[in-house]
Amino acid sequence: MITIPEIKFEIIKNIATISEGNKGWKKELNLISWNGRDPKYDLRDWDAEHVKMGKGITLSKEELIELKKILNQMEL
């Protein structure tokens, strides 16, 4: 039997909502502390109550700065 440890999180700051799906889930950029660690920037889908979450990506401040540089250089 494989047990998956409980994931504890605290949303420190909701920075932005990127989009909202037709079932009410929102893709959000948040500053989150995972399992009591230092907060990181996190982009993922959340249900309305912030209980269930989808797959996402978590970035340190340095990684987010680098991503911002890359996005600023892109022609969209």
VMD Tcl script that draws the C-alpha trace (Angstrom):
set ca {
  {0.00 0.00 0.00}
  {1.26 3.47 -0.92}
  {0.28 6.39 1.28}
  {0.43 9.94 0.06}
  {1.24 12.43 2.80}
  {-1.23 15.24 3.38}
  {-0.28 18.48 1.67}
  {-0.69 21.56 3.84}
  {-0.79 24.99 2.28}
  {-1.56 28.58 3.14}
  {-2.39 31.12 0.47}
  {-0.45 34.15 1.68}
  {-1.55 36.46 -1.12}
  {-3.83 36.13 -4.15}
  {-1.99 38.06 -6.84}
  {-4.23 37.59 -9.88}
  {-6.86 35.45 -11.55}
  {-5.70 34.53 -15.06}
  {-8.89 32.84 -16.26}
  {-12.07 31.10 -15.11}
  {-13.44 27.85 -16.49}
  {-17.11 27.09 -17.09}
  {-17.24 24.93 -13.92}
  {-16.09 27.81 -11.70}
  {-12.46 26.76 -11.36}
  {-10.01 29.65 -11.62}
  {-6.41 29.70 -12.82}
  {-4.69 31.88 -10.23}
  {-1.28 33.27 -9.46}
  {-0.80 33.13 -5.70}
  {1.95 33.40 -3.13}
  {1.67 30.10 -1.20}
  {3.46 28.47 1.71}
  {3.57 24.69 1.14}
  {3.95 22.49 4.26}
  {5.11 25.44 6.38}
  {7.99 26.37 4.07}
  {8.86 29.84 2.78}
  {6.19 31.14 0.37}
  {6.66 30.69 -3.38}
  {4.78 31.91 -6.43}
  {2.27 29.36 -7.66}
  {0.18 29.15 -10.83}
  {-2.62 26.55 -10.89}
  {-6.37 25.92 -11.10}
  {-8.44 26.15 -7.91}
  {-12.05 25.40 -7.07}
  {-14.17 28.22 -5.64}
  {-13.43 27.28 -2.01}
  {-9.66 26.78 -2.52}
  {-9.98 23.19 -1.26}
  {-9.35 21.30 -4.50}
  {-6.54 22.17 -6.87}
  {-5.27 21.14 -10.27}
  {-1.73 20.57 -11.42}
  {0.39 23.66 -11.43}
  {3.84 25.18 -11.28}
  {5.61 26.67 -8.27}
  {8.41 29.20 -8.75}
  {10.86 30.95 -6.47}
  {11.14 34.74 -6.74}
  {14.29 34.34 -8.83}
  {12.57 31.90 -11.21}
  {9.59 34.23 -11.57}
  {11.92 37.15 -12.38}
  {13.63 35.04 -15.06}
  {10.26 33.99 -16.51}
  {9.18 37.64 -16.61}
  {12.32 38.52 -18.59}
  {11.61 35.74 -21.06}
  {7.95 36.75 -21.47}
  {8.89 40.41 -21.96}
  {11.16 39.39 -24.85}
  {8.49 37.31 -26.59}
  {6.32 38.70 -29.37}
  {2.78 37.64 -28.60}
}
mol new
graphics top color blue
foreach p $ca { graphics top sphere $p radius 0.5 }
foreach p [lrange $ca 0 end-1] q [lrange $ca 1 end] { graphics top cylinder $p $q radius 0.2 }
display resetview
